[in-house]
């Protein structure tokens, strides 16, 4: 198998590593704030665990499909219209995360929690409204991207 074939089979691992690296980076940035106010530790820990857990669910599903041979390559995830069960499960997990994230931010005071726990993002949001607006904009971009995946006829590369 050539390098492109390897990448197409195992790129999902890179997504898991990136998610973990982002969480570690956030934890490092939060360390000074926790030292200054130890009462923030529990909230930061909850955020980190949430990022690691929820942020990796789609990649684990993707990897499961590829490792079991039910999905030949990562590129097949660009073709949800083909109806592959693992690809559909991947998109359902993304939709579920979006729904739960929206619920947490807007109903469960997640945006307020993020404001009280700065350092999670590269930019410290000053108000919950700013976080909610940012989420809506990111969500709109994500929905547009997923909609394109469902209507585009993405050609599958052949790495053999």
C-alpha angles and dihedrals in degrees: 000000000000126000093267091052091051092049092049090053100042108027089107087071089061089055090054091049091049091050091050092045091051091051091048091049090051090049091052091049090049095049094085091048092050090050089052092046114017091186087076094062096088092051093047091048090052091051093048093048090048092051093048094045103038094031092059101044095090092046093050090051090048092049091047091055093048097042093050090050093240090117114038099206143352088260091070088069087070088066108061089153088074088072099229105169094225092049091049090047088052092054092044089054090051092049090048091051090049092050094046092044091051091048092048094048098043105029107022095045094250092146090055090049091052091051089051090049105051123183096057091106130036086250122052107227112219099204140026088239090062091052092048092049091048090050092050091050092048091045091051090052091048093049090049090050093049091046089054090051090055095050103034121086098222110194115232116234120230112223099175 
